Amino acid sequence: MKPQVRDNPDAHRYEVLLGDVVAGYSEYRRLGVRIVFTHTLVDPAFAGQGLGSRLAAGALDDVRARGLKVTPICPFMAAYIKRHPAYADLVVDRRDSRPASGT
């Protein structure tokens, strides 16, 4: 079964699904055109399957497609972006209290 990533805005999180099962999620807060990732979790039953990386890539690809920026407070998301510098242009420093401009 191929994992799928979707935004669940009502729950303020991106989810990685295996079929109908939510195998993990990355919680966020939306601040203007900025997504602040706060916490990421993969269910231990699905550990070691690369779902965390799939979740991060899917969420960041969606953020890019929407023309948004990210502030990765979550250590997992911050580390993922550091390991994948193609996403570095999406990052807005969390100390910057201004809403991201999207440009």
MOJOTA-V474029 format. One line per field, one symbol per residue. phi: phi as a letter, one per 30 degrees, with the letter a starting at -180 (. if undefined). psi: psi as a letter, one per 20 degrees, with the letter a starting at -180 (. if undefined). burial: 1 if it has 16 or more other C-alpha atoms within 10 Angstrom, else 0. Layout:
phi->???
psi->???
burial->???
This chain:
phi->.ddbcbdcddchacbccciccdcaabdbccbicbccdcabbceedcdiciddddddddddddedddicbbbdddeddddddddbddcddddceddddddddic
psi->ppqqpqpnhhilqqqpqocjpoirqoqrppnckppophppppphijqjjjhghgggggghhggghikrrqonhphghghghhimiiihiipppiioiqqqij.
burial->0011101000011111110000111111000011111111010000000011001111110111000111110101110110000010011100000001000
